[in-house]
């Protein structure tokens, strides 16, 4: 007689855990997205084209994506520098600085937006000084980029920091013993090994910046065609009871964000495979 025994799962309660996970994901993510897609479909293809072809909408998308891209690129540079000093540097109050990195995570976005506006407004000491020297920040696209840098910088630091801490010093010492300069060691040994973590931080910072609202709305000035972002335009349409138009913008922003993140994650996966991470 042949007896067939059901193979036990390595993880106890895997089936129940999987069911709870799928149910939670459907309830929290898939259900709201389905409702959003259903409501936006009422506009039809012509409604989508009409809404997205409006000059004000196109300008808002341009401001949002260009500012998010600039902020993410700047965050990559700043994040690597800060992570390097937190891992390799020795200075007083290092733990305090390390704790302050997570401040944008805990601070409400509206509070950070008000703080940045109070600091860089034209009537503020710092903002007035910059404006007098031809570099105004508040109520300009620079202010939008600055707010996005503030909320996105911790993502890059926290992705690069553990990867840099786990990086073996033997590779750097080997490069130095072969005659490489410190700059060559950094650019040809350290940074390529950190590239997957850098791309991951860039992805998170970019995605956070695309959907940012609270920290941007105060410092942006919200001028149509100049400093108006898509998130604010969605709120504006909701306040004017144009729910369908708001959902069209939301679905469009979500689609463009997903495509951008998919391409970046694809590049990250290929980079990690190339370097064997």
VONUNU-910087 format. One record per atom (N, C-alpha, C): x, y, z; atom name; residue number from 1. Coordinates in nm, 3 decimals. Layout:
<recs>
east:north:up:at:i
X:Y:Z:CA:NUM
...
</recs>
This chain:
<recs>
east:north:up:at:i
0.085:-0.119:0.000:N:1
0.000:0.000:0.000:CA:1
0.089:0.124:0.000:C:1
0.045:0.224:-0.079:N:2
0.120:0.349:-0.086:CA:2
0.055:0.453:0.004:C:2
0.132:0.507:0.088:N:3
0.080:0.612:0.177:CA:3
0.140:0.745:0.133:C:3
0.053:0.841:0.113:N:4
0.098:0.973:0.070:CA:4
0.078:1.071:0.186:C:4
0.186:1.128:0.228:N:5
0.180:1.224:0.338:CA:5
0.193:1.365:0.282:C:5
0.109:1.450:0.330:N:6
0.113:1.589:0.287:CA:6
0.237:1.656:0.342:C:6
0.312:1.716:0.255:N:7
0.435:1.783:0.296:CA:7
0.403:1.905:0.380:C:7
0.465:1.911:0.496:N:8
0.439:2.021:0.586:CA:8
0.516:2.145:0.544:C:8
0.455:2.257:0.566:N:9
0.520:2.383:0.533:CA:9
0.631:2.412:0.633:C:9
0.733:2.475:0.586:N:10
0.845:2.510:0.675:CA:10
0.799:2.609:0.781:C:10
0.715:2.702:0.741:N:11
0.664:2.803:0.833:CA:11
0.531:2.757:0.890:C:11
0.520:2.744:1.022:N:12
0.392:2.702:1.080:CA:12
0.286:2.810:1.061:C:12
0.167:2.767:1.026:N:13
0.059:2.862:1.004:CA:13
0.075:2.945:0.879:C:13
0.147:2.889:0.779:N:14
0.174:2.967:0.658:CA:14
0.045:2.997:0.582:C:14
-0.044:2.898:0.573:N:15
-0.169:2.919:0.500:CA:15
-0.254:3.028:0.562:C:15
-0.268:3.025:0.694:N:16
-0.346:3.127:0.763:CA:16
-0.281:3.265:0.748:C:16
-0.148:3.270:0.760:N:17
-0.078:3.398:0.746:CA:17
-0.093:3.454:0.605:C:17
-0.085:3.365:0.505:N:18
-0.102:3.409:0.367:CA:18
-0.242:3.462:0.344:C:18
-0.342:3.393:0.400:N:19
-0.480:3.440:0.384:CA:19
-0.503:3.576:0.447:C:19
-0.449:3.595:0.568:N:20
-0.463:3.724:0.636:CA:20
-0.392:3.835:0.558:C:20
-0.274:3.802:0.503:N:21
-0.197:3.901:0.427:CA:21
-0.271:3.942:0.301:C:21
-0.324:3.844:0.228:N:22
-0.397:3.875:0.104:CA:22
-0.523:3.955:0.136:C:22
-0.593:3.917:0.242:N:23
-0.715:3.990:0.279:CA:23
-0.683:4.134:0.318:C:23
-0.578:4.152:0.398:N:24
-0.540:4.287:0.440:CA:24
-0.497:4.371:0.322:C:24
-0.419:4.310:0.232:N:25
-0.375:4.382:0.113:CA:25
-0.494:4.423:0.026:C:25
-0.589:4.333:0.011:N:26
-0.707:4.365:-0.070:CA:26
-0.790:4.475:-0.006:C:26
-0.803:4.471:0.126:N:27
-0.886:4.568:0.196:CA:27
-0.823:4.706:0.199:C:27
-0.692:4.711:0.220:N:28
-0.624:4.839:0.239:CA:28
-0.577:4.901:0.108:C:28
-0.535:4.817:0.013:N:29
-0.475:4.868:-0.110:CA:29
-0.564:4.848:-0.231:C:29
-0.599:4.724:-0.259:N:30
-0.669:4.692:-0.383:CA:30
-0.811:4.750:-0.387:C:30
-0.882:4.746:-0.277:N:31
-1.019:4.798:-0.275:CA:31
-1.025:4.948:-0.302:C:31
-0.944:5.030:-0.232:N:32
-0.945:5.174:-0.266:CA:32
-0.901:5.203:-0.409:C:32
-0.799:5.129:-0.457:N:33
-0.755:5.151:-0.594:CA:33
-0.862:5.112:-0.695:C:33
-0.935:5.006:-0.665:N:34
-1.044:4.965:-0.755:CA:34
-1.153:5.071:-0.759:C:34
-1.185:5.127:-0.642:N:35
-1.285:5.233:-0.638:CA:35
-1.237:5.356:-0.716:C:35
-1.108:5.386:-0.705:N:36
-1.053:5.501:-0.778:CA:36
-1.060:5.478:-0.929:C:36
-1.024:5.359:-0.972:N:37
-1.029:5.328:-1.115:CA:37
-1.173:5.326:-1.166:C:37
-1.264:5.275:-1.085:N:38
-1.405:5.270:-1.126:CA:38
-1.462:5.410:-1.142:C:38
-1.429:5.498:-1.048:N:39
-1.482:5.635:-1.055:CA:39
-1.421:5.710:-1.173:C:39
-1.291:5.692:-1.197:N:40
-1.226:5.763:-1.307:CA:40
-1.273:5.712:-1.443:C:40
-1.316:5.586:-1.449:N:41
-1.364:5.531:-1.576:CA:41
-1.492:5.597:-1.623:C:41
-1.563:5.664:-1.533:N:42
-1.685:5.734:-1.572:CA:42
-1.657:5.850:-1.667:C:42
-1.534:5.899:-1.663:N:43
-1.499:6.009:-1.753:CA:43
-1.483:5.962:-1.896:C:43
-1.451:5.834:-1.915:N:44
-1.430:5.783:-2.050:CA:44
-1.297:5.830:-2.108:C:44
-1.265:5.778:-2.224:N:45
-1.140:5.814:-2.289:CA:45
-1.136:5.962:-2.324:C:45
-1.247:6.013:-2.373:N:46
-1.252:6.155:-2.409:CA:46
-1.235:6.244:-2.287:C:46
-1.294:6.201:-2.174:N:47
-1.279:6.279:-2.051:CA:47
-1.136:6.281:-2.002:C:47
-1.067:6.166:-2.013:N:48
-0.926:6.161:-1.975:CA:48
-0.844:6.257:-2.061:C:48
-0.864:6.248:-2.191:N:49
-0.787:6.332:-2.283:CA:49
-0.815:6.479:-2.258:C:49
-0.942:6.511:-2.237:N:50
-0.979:6.651:-2.216:CA:50
-0.919:6.706:-2.088:C:50
-0.922:6.624:-1.982:N:51
-0.868:6.669:-1.853:CA:51
-0.717:6.683:-1.857:C:51
-0.650:6.583:-1.911:N:52
-0.504:6.583:-1.911:CA:52
-0.443:6.678:-2.012:C:52
-0.520:6.720:-2.111:N:53
-0.467:6.812:-2.212:CA:53
-0.483:6.958:-2.173:C:53
-0.542:6.984:-2.058:N:54
-0.555:7.122:-2.014:CA:54
-0.417:7.180:-1.982:C:54
-0.389:7.300:-2.025:N:55
-0.256:7.359:-2.001:CA:55
-0.219:7.365:-1.853:C:55
-0.316:7.393:-1.769:N:56
-0.287:7.401:-1.626:CA:56
-0.247:7.265:-1.570:C:56
-0.311:7.160:-1.616:N:57
-0.280:7.025:-1.570:CA:57
-0.141:6.983:-1.618:C:57
-0.111:7.009:-1.744:N:58
0.020:6.975:-1.798:CA:58
0.131:7.049:-1.723:C:58
0.106:7.175:-1.692:N:59
0.206:7.253:-1.617:CA:59
0.226:7.196:-1.478:C:59
0.117:7.152:-1.413:N:60
0.128:7.094:-1.279:CA:60
0.208:6.965:-1.282:C:60
0.186:6.881:-1.383:N:61
0.263:6.757:-1.394:CA:61
0.411:6.788:-1.419:C:61
0.438:6.887:-1.501:N:62
0.577:6.923:-1.529:CA:62
0.647:6.971:-1.402:C:62
0.580:7.057:-1.326:N:63
0.639:7.108:-1.202:CA:63
0.662:6.995:-1.103:C:63
0.565:6.905:-1.090:N:64
0.574:6.797:-0.993:CA:64
0.688:6.702:-1.025:C:64
0.694:6.654:-1.150:N:65
0.795:6.555:-1.185:CA:65
0.935:6.616:-1.192:C:65
0.947:6.737:-1.243:N:66
1.080:6.798:-1.250:CA:66
1.133:6.827:-1.110:C:66
1.047:6.876:-1.021:N:67
1.091:6.905:-0.884:CA:67
1.126:6.777:-0.810:C:67
1.045:6.672:-0.827:N:68
1.072:6.545:-0.760:CA:68
1.202:6.483:-0.809:C:68
1.228:6.493:-0.939:N:69
1.352:6.437:-0.993:CA:69
1.473:6.514:-0.942:C:69
1.465:6.647:-0.942:N:70
1.575:6.728:-0.891:CA:70
1.601:6.698:-0.743:C:70
1.493:6.689:-0.665:N:71
1.507:6.663:-0.522:CA:71
1.570:6.526:-0.497:C:71
1.527:6.425:-0.573:N:72
1.582:6.290:-0.554:CA:72
1.729:6.285:-0.590:C:72
1.769:6.352:-0.697:N:73
1.910:6.353:-0.737:CA:73
1.996:6.425:-0.633:C:73
1.946:6.538:-0.581:N:74
2.020:6.609:-0.477:CA:74
2.028:6.525:-0.351:C:74
1.919:6.454:-0.319:N:75
1.918:6.369:-0.200:CA:75
2.019:6.255:-0.211:C:75
2.043:6.206:-0.332:N:76
2.143:6.101:-0.349:CA:76
2.280:6.151:-0.307:C:76
2.316:6.270:-0.353:N:77
2.447:6.326:-0.318:CA:77
2.455:6.355:-0.168:C:77
2.355:6.425:-0.115:N:78
2.356:6.458:0.027:CA:78
2.347:6.332:0.114:C:78
2.266:6.236:0.070:N:79
2.249:6.114:0.148:CA:79
2.376:6.033:0.159:C:79
2.452:6.025:0.049:N:80
2.580:5.952:0.054:CA:80
2.678:6.022:0.148:C:80
2.684:6.154:0.140:N:81
2.777:6.229:0.225:CA:81
2.741:6.212:0.373:C:81
2.612:6.228:0.405:N:82
2.570:6.217:0.546:CA:82
2.590:6.075:0.596:C:82
2.553:5.975:0.514:N:83
2.571:5.835:0.555:CA:83
2.719:5.804:0.577:C:83
2.805:5.859:0.492:N:84
2.949:5.835:0.507:CA:84
3.000:5.888:0.640:C:84
2.959:6.009:0.677:N:85
3.005:6.067:0.802:CA:85
2.946:5.995:0.923:C:85
2.822:5.946:0.910:N:86
2.761:5.873:1.021:CA:86
2.826:5.738:1.043:C:86
2.876:5.675:0.936:N:87
2.938:5.543:0.946:CA:87
3.088:5.554:0.973:C:87
3.156:5.637:0.899:N:88
3.303:5.643:0.906:CA:88
3.354:5.757:0.994:C:88
3.271:5.858:1.016:N:89
3.318:5.975:1.089:CA:89
3.313:5.958:1.240:C:89
3.394:6.037:1.306:N:90
3.394:6.046:1.452:CA:90
3.385:6.191:1.492:C:90
3.274:6.228:1.551:N:91
3.253:6.367:1.591:CA:91
3.157:6.371:1.708:C:91
3.161:6.479:1.786:N:92
3.071:6.490:1.901:CA:92
2.924:6.489:1.858:C:92
2.839:6.438:1.946:N:93
2.695:6.435:1.925:CA:93
2.657:6.356:1.799:C:93
2.736:6.254:1.770:N:94
2.708:6.172:1.651:CA:94
2.574:6.102:1.663:C:94
2.542:6.051:1.780:N:95
2.415:5.982:1.799:CA:95
2.297:6.077:1.785:C:95
2.315:6.200:1.829:N:96
2.208:6.299:1.814:CA:96
2.183:6.329:1.668:C:96
2.289:6.346:1.590:N:97
2.274:6.370:1.447:CA:97
2.208:6.251:1.379:C:97
2.246:6.130:1.422:N:98
2.186:6.010:1.365:CA:98
2.037:6.004:1.395:C:98
1.998:6.047:1.513:N:99
1.856:6.048:1.550:CA:99
1.779:6.156:1.474:C:99
1.844:6.270:1.448:N:100
1.777:6.379:1.377:CA:100
1.747:6.344:1.231:C:100
1.818:6.243:1.178:N:101
1.792:6.203:1.039:CA:101
1.648:6.157:1.022:C:101
1.593:6.094:1.126:N:102
1.457:6.041:1.118:CA:102
1.351:6.145:1.152:C:102
1.391:6.268:1.179:N:103
1.294:6.371:1.217:CA:103
1.185:6.394:1.111:C:103
1.218:6.399:0.981:N:104
1.111:6.416:0.882:CA:104
1.009:6.303:0.881:C:104
1.048:6.184:0.927:N:105
0.953:6.074:0.936:CA:105
0.848:6.100:1.043:C:105
0.892:6.155:1.156:N:106
0.803:6.176:1.270:CA:106
0.728:6.308:1.264:C:106
0.786:6.408:1.197:N:107
0.725:6.540:1.194:CA:107
0.608:6.543:1.095:C:107
0.493:6.595:1.135:N:108
0.382:6.611:1.040:CA:108
0.425:6.699:0.923:C:108
0.383:6.663:0.804:N:109
0.428:6.736:0.686:CA:109
0.384:6.882:0.688:C:109
0.268:6.908:0.744:N:110
0.222:7.047:0.752:CA:110
0.315:7.130:0.841:C:110
0.364:7.069:0.948:N:111
0.456:7.140:1.038:CA:111
0.587:7.171:0.966:C:111
0.639:7.074:0.893:N:112
0.763:7.098:0.819:CA:112
0.743:7.204:0.712:C:112
0.627:7.205:0.648:N:113
0.600:7.307:0.548:CA:113
0.594:7.446:0.608:C:113
0.529:7.458:0.722:N:114
0.521:7.589:0.789:CA:114
0.660:7.633:0.835:C:114
0.739:7.537:0.886:N:115
0.874:7.571:0.933:CA:115
0.962:7.618:0.818:C:115
0.956:7.550:0.706:N:116
1.036:7.591:0.590:CA:116
0.991:7.726:0.536:C:116
0.861:7.750:0.536:N:117
0.810:7.880:0.489:CA:117
0.853:7.992:0.581:C:117
0.845:7.968:0.712:N:118
0.887:8.070:0.808:CA:118
1.036:8.100:0.797:C:118
1.114:8.002:0.754:N:119
1.259:8.021:0.744:CA:119
1.300:8.089:0.615:C:119
1.229:8.055:0.504:N:120
1.271:8.104:0.373:CA:120
1.174:8.203:0.311:C:120
1.076:8.251:0.386:N:121
0.985:8.353:0.334:CA:121
1.060:8.482:0.307:C:121
1.012:8.564:0.215:N:122
1.082:8.689:0.183:CA:122
1.099:8.784:0.302:C:122
1.006:8.778:0.400:N:123
1.017:8.866:0.516:CA:123
1.095:8.803:0.631:C:123
1.146:8.680:0.611:N:124
1.229:8.615:0.712:CA:124
1.375:8.656:0.691:C:124
1.457:8.653:0.797:N:125
1.598:8.696:0.780:CA:125
1.673:8.618:0.673:C:125
1.666:8.484:0.677:N:126
1.738:8.404:0.578:CA:126
1.674:8.416:0.440:C:126
1.542:8.405:0.435:N:127
1.473:8.417:0.307:CA:127
1.490:8.554:0.244:C:127
1.486:8.659:0.326:N:128
1.506:8.793:0.274:CA:128
1.646:8.815:0.223:C:128
1.745:8.758:0.293:N:129
1.883:8.770:0.249:CA:129
1.903:8.702:0.113:C:129
1.848:8.582:0.097:N:130
1.860:8.511:-0.030:CA:130
1.786:8.583:-0.142:C:130
1.670:8.639:-0.110:N:131
1.593:8.710:-0.212:CA:131
1.664:8.836:-0.258:C:131
1.729:8.906:-0.165:N:132
1.802:9.027:-0.201:CA:132
1.922:8.998:-0.291:C:132
1.974:8.878:-0.283:N:133
2.089:8.840:-0.366:CA:133
2.047:8.759:-0.488:C:133
1.921:8.772:-0.526:N:134
1.872:8.710:-0.649:CA:134
1.848:8.560:-0.641:C:134
1.823:8.508:-0.520:N:135
1.800:8.364:-0.505:CA:135
1.680:8.340:-0.413:C:135
1.562:8.385:-0.454:N:136
1.443:8.362:-0.370:CA:136
1.408:8.214:-0.364:C:136
1.358:8.171:-0.251:N:137
1.327:8.028:-0.231:CA:137
1.177:8.008:-0.214:C:137
1.118:8.074:-0.116:N:138
0.975:8.056:-0.091:CA:138
0.893:8.109:-0.207:C:138
0.784:8.037:-0.237:N:139
0.689:8.074:-0.342:CA:139
0.752:8.067:-0.482:C:139
0.852:7.981:-0.495:N:140
0.918:7.957:-0.625:CA:140
0.936:7.806:-0.641:C:140
0.969:7.758:-0.762:N:141
0.999:7.615:-0.777:CA:141
1.112:7.567:-0.688:C:141
1.204:7.656:-0.650:N:142
1.312:7.617:-0.557:CA:142
1.254:7.573:-0.423:C:142
1.150:7.642:-0.380:N:143
1.086:7.605:-0.253:CA:143
1.024:7.468:-0.259:C:143
0.963:7.433:-0.372:N:144
0.905:7.300:-0.388:CA:144
1.015:7.194:-0.378:C:144
1.125:7.217:-0.451:N:145
1.236:7.122:-0.448:CA:145
1.294:7.110:-0.309:C:145
1.306:7.222:-0.238:N:146
1.361:7.220:-0.103:CA:146
1.274:7.137:-0.009:C:146
1.142:7.155:-0.018:N:147
1.052:7.078:0.067:CA:147
1.060:6.929:0.035:C:147
1.073:6.895:-0.092:N:148
1.085:6.754:-0.130:CA:148
1.218:6.696:-0.086:C:148
1.323:6.777:-0.085:N:149
1.453:6.731:-0.034:CA:149
1.441:6.699:0.115:C:149
1.372:6.783:0.188:N:150
1.359:6.766:0.332:CA:150
1.289:6.635:0.367:C:150
1.183:6.603:0.297:N:151
1.107:6.482:0.331:CA:151
1.168:6.355:0.272:C:151
1.253:6.369:0.169:N:152
1.307:6.251:0.103:CA:152
1.447:6.212:0.143:C:152
1.522:6.303:0.205:N:153
1.661:6.275:0.240:CA:153
1.679:6.154:0.332:C:153
1.594:6.135:0.434:N:154
1.615:6.018:0.521:CA:154
1.608:5.885:0.449:C:154
1.531:5.876:0.340:N:155
1.520:5.750:0.268:CA:155
1.655:5.709:0.208:C:155
1.727:5.805:0.155:N:156
1.857:5.774:0.096:CA:156
1.957:5.739:0.205:C:156
1.959:5.816:0.312:N:157
2.055:5.792:0.420:CA:157
2.035:5.654:0.481:C:157
1.910:5.620:0.511:N:158
1.883:5.492:0.578:CA:158
1.902:5.372:0.485:C:158
1.905:5.392:0.356:N:159
1.935:5.283:0.264:CA:159
2.085:5.266:0.244:C:159
2.158:5.376:0.238:N:160
2.302:5.370:0.214:CA:160
2.378:5.336:0.341:C:160
2.331:5.383:0.454:N:161
2.405:5.369:0.580:CA:161
2.435:5.223:0.616:C:161
2.337:5.132:0.619:N:162
2.372:4.993:0.654:CA:162
2.458:4.924:0.549:C:162
2.436:4.956:0.422:N:163
2.520:4.896:0.318:CA:163
2.665:4.941:0.332:C:163
2.685:5.067:0.366:N:164
2.821:5.119:0.386:CA:164
2.884:5.059:0.511:C:164
2.803:5.038:0.615:N:165
2.856:4.980:0.738:CA:165
2.899:4.835:0.717:C:165
2.829:4.763:0.630:N:166
2.863:4.622:0.603:CA:166
2.973:4.607:0.499:C:166
3.013:4.715:0.436:N:167
3.115:4.708:0.332:CA:167
3.251:4.678:0.395:C:167
3.317:4.577:0.344:N:168
3.446:4.537:0.399:CA:168
3.554:4.639:0.365:C:168
3.632:4.673:0.466:N:169
3.743:4.766:0.444:CA:169
3.857:4.700:0.366:C:169
3.856:4.567:0.360:N:170
3.964:4.497:0.291:CA:170
3.968:4.534:0.143:C:170
3.851:4.558:0.082:N:171
3.847:4.594:-0.059:CA:171
3.914:4.729:-0.082:C:171
3.891:4.822:0.008:N:172
3.953:4.954:-0.005:CA:172
4.104:4.944:0.018:C:172
4.144:4.864:0.116:N:173
4.287:4.848:0.142:CA:173
4.357:4.779:0.026:C:173
4.287:4.685:-0.038:N:174
4.346:4.618:-0.155:CA:174
4.363:4.715:-0.270:C:174
4.264:4.801:-0.290:N:175
4.274:4.901:-0.397:CA:175
4.388:4.998:-0.369:C:175
4.403:5.038:-0.242:N:176
4.512:5.129:-0.206:CA:176
4.649:5.064:-0.225:C:176
4.657:4.935:-0.193:N:177
4.784:4.864:-0.208:CA:177
4.825:4.848:-0.354:C:177
4.725:4.854:-0.444:N:178
4.753:4.844:-0.587:CA:178
4.780:4.980:-0.651:C:178
4.784:5.083:-0.569:N:179
4.820:5.215:-0.618:CA:179
4.704:5.305:-0.651:C:179
4.582:5.268:-0.617:N:180
4.467:5.353:-0.645:CA:180
4.463:5.469:-0.547:C:180
4.425:5.585:-0.597:N:181
4.408:5.701:-0.510:CA:181
4.276:5.686:-0.433:C:181
4.255:5.772:-0.335:N:182
4.132:5.765:-0.256:CA:182
4.010:5.794:-0.343:C:182
4.027:5.885:-0.439:N:183
3.915:5.917:-0.528:CA:183
3.884:5.798:-0.618:C:183
3.987:5.732:-0.669:N:184
3.966:5.613:-0.752:CA:184
3.902:5.500:-0.672:C:184
3.945:5.484:-0.549:N:185
3.886:5.382:-0.463:CA:185
3.738:5.410:-0.437:C:185
3.707:5.536:-0.418:N:186
3.568:5.574:-0.393:CA:186
3.480:5.551:-0.515:C:186
3.527:5.594:-0.631:N:187
3.444:5.590:-0.751:CA:187
3.442:5.453:-0.819:C:187
3.548:5.373:-0.801:N:188
3.557:5.246:-0.873:CA:188
3.536:5.124:-0.784:C:188
3.540:5.143:-0.653:N:189
3.522:5.030:-0.563:CA:189
3.400:5.050:-0.472:C:189
3.398:5.160:-0.398:N:190
3.294:5.180:-0.297:CA:190
3.158:5.210:-0.360:C:190
3.151:5.313:-0.443:N:191
3.022:5.354:-0.499:CA:191
2.956:5.245:-0.586:C:191
3.032:5.171:-0.670:N:192
2.965:5.063:-0.744:CA:192
2.903:4.958:-0.654:C:192
2.966:4.927:-0.541:N:193
2.909:4.830:-0.449:CA:193
2.788:4.885:-0.375:C:193
2.783:5.017:-0.361:N:194
2.669:5.081:-0.293:CA:194
2.557:5.117:-0.390:C:194
2.579:5.096:-0.519:N:195
2.483:5.141:-0.619:CA:195
2.342:5.085:-0.601:C:195
2.324:4.955:-0.571:N:196
2.187:4.906:-0.547:CA:196
2.117:4.979:-0.433:C:196
2.188:5.004:-0.324:N:197
2.129:5.077:-0.211:CA:197
2.101:5.221:-0.248:C:197
2.189:5.281:-0.326:N:198
2.168:5.419:-0.371:CA:198
2.043:5.429:-0.459:C:198
2.028:5.335:-0.551:N:199
1.909:5.334:-0.637:CA:199
1.782:5.311:-0.557:C:199
1.790:5.226:-0.456:N:200
1.673:5.203:-0.371:CA:200
1.635:5.330:-0.296:C:200
1.733:5.400:-0.242:N:201
1.705:5.527:-0.174:CA:201
1.652:5.631:-0.269:C:201
1.707:5.637:-0.390:N:202
1.657:5.730:-0.491:CA:202
1.511:5.700:-0.525:C:202
1.478:5.573:-0.539:N:203
1.341:5.534:-0.571:CA:203
1.243:5.578:-0.463:C:203
1.279:5.553:-0.338:N:204
1.190:5.590:-0.227:CA:204
1.176:5.741:-0.215:C:204
1.288:5.813:-0.230:N:205
1.282:5.959:-0.221:CA:205
1.200:6.018:-0.335:C:205
1.216:5.964:-0.454:N:206
1.142:6.012:-0.571:CA:206
0.992:5.986:-0.556:C:206
0.956:5.866:-0.511:N:207
0.815:5.833:-0.495:CA:207
0.751:5.915:-0.384:C:207
0.825:5.940:-0.277:N:208
0.772:6.022:-0.168:CA:208
0.749:6.165:-0.217:C:208
0.841:6.217:-0.297:N:209
0.829:6.354:-0.345:CA:209
0.710:6.370:-0.441:C:209
0.683:6.268:-0.522:N:210
0.572:6.279:-0.617:CA:210
0.439:6.299:-0.548:C:210
0.419:6.230:-0.438:N:211
0.290:6.239:-0.370:CA:211
0.287:6.336:-0.254:C:211
0.393:6.413:-0.236:N:212
0.400:6.505:-0.122:CA:212
0.301:6.620:-0.137:C:212
0.242:6.659:-0.027:N:213
0.143:6.768:-0.029:CA:213
0.166:6.867:0.085:C:213
0.163:6.818:0.208:N:214
0.163:6.908:0.323:CA:214
0.284:6.998:0.333:C:214
0.403:6.943:0.312:N:215
0.525:7.023:0.325:CA:215
0.548:7.115:0.206:C:215
0.480:7.089:0.094:N:216
0.500:7.167:-0.028:CA:216
0.400:7.281:-0.039:C:216
0.277:7.257:0.004:N:217
0.169:7.350:-0.026:CA:217
0.191:7.488:0.036:C:217
0.261:7.494:0.150:N:218
0.281:7.623:0.216:CA:218
0.393:7.703:0.152:C:218
0.501:7.638:0.114:N:219
0.617:7.709:0.061:CA:219
0.609:7.730:-0.090:C:219
0.517:7.661:-0.156:N:220
0.512:7.668:-0.303:CA:220
0.452:7.799:-0.353:C:220
0.356:7.853:-0.281:N:221
0.285:7.970:-0.331:CA:221
0.166:7.933:-0.416:C:221
0.166:7.813:-0.474:N:222
0.050:7.757:-0.545:CA:222
0.002:7.846:-0.659:C:222
0.095:7.896:-0.736:N:223
0.060:7.978:-0.852:CA:223
0.040:7.888:-0.973:C:223
-0.078:7.890:-1.036:N:224
-0.099:7.807:-1.155:CA:224
0.005:7.836:-1.262:C:224
0.049:7.730:-1.329:N:225
0.149:7.733:-1.436:CA:225
0.291:7.761:-1.385:C:225
0.307:7.786:-1.254:N:226
0.440:7.818:-1.201:CA:226
0.479:7.727:-1.085:C:226
0.399:7.728:-0.980:N:227
0.436:7.653:-0.859:CA:227
0.320:7.567:-0.809:C:227
0.235:7.523:-0.898:N:228
0.122:7.439:-0.859:CA:228
0.156:7.293:-0.888:C:228
0.142:7.207:-0.787:N:229
0.171:7.065:-0.804:CA:229
0.041:6.988:-0.827:C:229
0.054:6.864:-0.870:N:230
-0.064:6.784:-0.905:CA:230
-0.149:6.755:-0.782:C:230
-0.085:6.728:-0.668:N:231
-0.163:6.699:-0.546:CA:231
-0.253:6.815:-0.509:C:231
-0.203:6.937:-0.521:N:232
-0.284:7.054:-0.492:CA:232
-0.396:7.069:-0.594:C:232
-0.368:7.040:-0.719:N:233
-0.471:7.051:-0.823:CA:233
-0.583:6.950:-0.799:C:233
-0.548:6.833:-0.747:N:234
-0.651:6.735:-0.713:CA:234
-0.741:6.788:-0.603:C:234
-0.682:6.848:-0.500:N:235
-0.761:6.906:-0.391:CA:235
-0.848:7.020:-0.444:C:235
-0.794:7.099:-0.534:N:236
-0.871:7.210:-0.592:CA:236
-0.993:7.159:-0.666:C:236
-0.978:7.052:-0.742:N:237
-1.092:6.996:-0.814:CA:237
-1.194:6.935:-0.719:C:237
-1.148:6.875:-0.611:N:238
-1.242:6.821:-0.513:CA:238
-1.321:6.932:-0.445:C:238
-1.254:7.042:-0.416:N:239
-1.323:7.154:-0.353:CA:239
-1.426:7.219:-0.445:C:239
-1.405:7.207:-0.575:N:240
-1.502:7.258:-0.672:CA:240
-1.600:7.150:-0.716:C:240
-1.604:7.037:-0.642:N:241
-1.697:6.925:-0.665:CA:241
-1.676:6.857:-0.800:C:241
-1.556:6.867:-0.854:N:242
-1.523:6.794:-0.976:CA:242
-1.453:6.665:-0.936:C:242
-1.531:6.571:-0.883:N:243
-1.474:6.448:-0.830:CA:243
-1.416:6.364:-0.943:C:243
-1.485:6.358:-1.056:N:244
-1.436:6.278:-1.168:CA:244
-1.303:6.331:-1.219:C:244
-1.292:6.463:-1.233:N:245
-1.166:6.522:-1.276:CA:245
-1.054:6.496:-1.178:C:245
-1.086:6.500:-1.048:N:246
-0.984:6.473:-0.946:CA:246
-0.936:6.329:-0.954:C:246
-1.029:6.235:-0.976:N:247
-0.990:6.095:-0.986:CA:247
-0.910:6.068:-1.113:C:247
-0.940:6.140:-1.220:N:248
-0.861:6.126:-1.343:CA:248
-0.717:6.168:-1.319:C:248
-0.699:6.280:-1.249:N:249
-0.563:6.325:-1.217:CA:249
-0.493:6.227:-1.123:C:249
-0.568:6.175:-1.027:N:250
-0.509:6.081:-0.932:CA:250
-0.463:5.953:-1.001:C:250
-0.548:5.899:-1.089:N:251
-0.512:5.777:-1.161:CA:251
-0.393:5.803:-1.254:C:251
-0.391:5.918:-1.318:N:252
-0.281:5.951:-1.409:CA:252
-0.150:5.964:-1.332:C:252
-0.154:6.032:-1.218:N:253
-0.034:6.046:-1.135:CA:253
0.011:5.910:-1.083:C:253
-0.085:5.827:-1.043:N:254
-0.052:5.694:-0.994:CA:254
0.012:5.610:-1.104:C:254
-0.042:5.618:-1.225:N:255
0.011:5.539:-1.337:CA:255
0.153:5.583:-1.373:C:255
0.173:5.715:-1.384:N:256
0.306:5.765:-1.416:CA:256
0.406:5.732:-1.307:C:256
0.363:5.739:-1.182:N:257
0.451:5.705:-1.071:CA:257
0.488:5.557:-1.075:C:257
0.389:5.473:-1.103:N:258
0.415:5.329:-1.109:CA:258
0.512:5.295:-1.222:C:258
0.493:5.356:-1.337:N:259
0.583:5.330:-1.449:CA:259
0.725:5.375:-1.416:C:259
0.737:5.492:-1.355:N:260
0.870:5.543:-1.317:CA:260
0.937:5.451:-1.216:C:260
0.862:5.409:-1.115:N:261
0.919:5.322:-1.013:CA:261
0.953:5.184:-1.070:C:261
0.871:5.135:-1.163:N:262
0.899:5.006:-1.225:CA:262
1.030:5.011:-1.303:C:262
1.051:5.118:-1.377:N:263
1.174:5.130:-1.455:CA:263
1.296:5.143:-1.364:C:263
1.282:5.220:-1.256:N:264
1.393:5.237:-1.163:CA:264
1.423:5.105:-1.091:C:264
1.318:5.034:-1.049:N:265
1.339:4.905:-0.982:CA:265
1.400:4.802:-1.077:C:265
1.363:4.809:-1.204:N:266
1.424:4.719:-1.303:CA:266
1.573:4.747:-1.317:C:266
1.607:4.875:-1.321:N:267
1.748:4.913:-1.326:CA:267
1.820:4.869:-1.200:C:267
1.755:4.884:-1.085:N:268
1.816:4.842:-0.960:CA:268
1.841:4.692:-0.956:C:268
1.745:4.613:-1.004:N:269
1.760:4.468:-1.004:CA:269
1.874:4.425:-1.096:C:269
1.884:4.488:-1.212:N:270
1.992:4.452:-1.304:CA:270
2.127:4.495:-1.248:C:270
2.130:4.608:-1.180:N:271
2.256:4.652:-1.118:CA:271
2.299:4.559:-1.008:C:271
2.203:4.517:-0.923:N:272
2.235:4.425:-0.815:CA:272
2.283:4.291:-0.870:C:272
2.221:4.244:-0.978:N:273
2.264:4.118:-1.039:CA:273
2.403:4.131:-1.100:C:273
2.432:4.246:-1.158:N:274
2.562:4.267:-1.222:CA:274
2.675:4.264:-1.118:C:274
2.649:4.326:-1.001:N:275
2.752:4.333:-0.897:CA:275
2.743:4.216:-0.801:C:275
2.648:4.125:-0.826:N:276
2.640:4.005:-0.745:CA:276
2.583:4.026:-0.607:C:276
2.495:4.131:-0.591:N:277
2.436:4.156:-0.461:CA:277
2.297:4.094:-0.453:C:277
</recs>
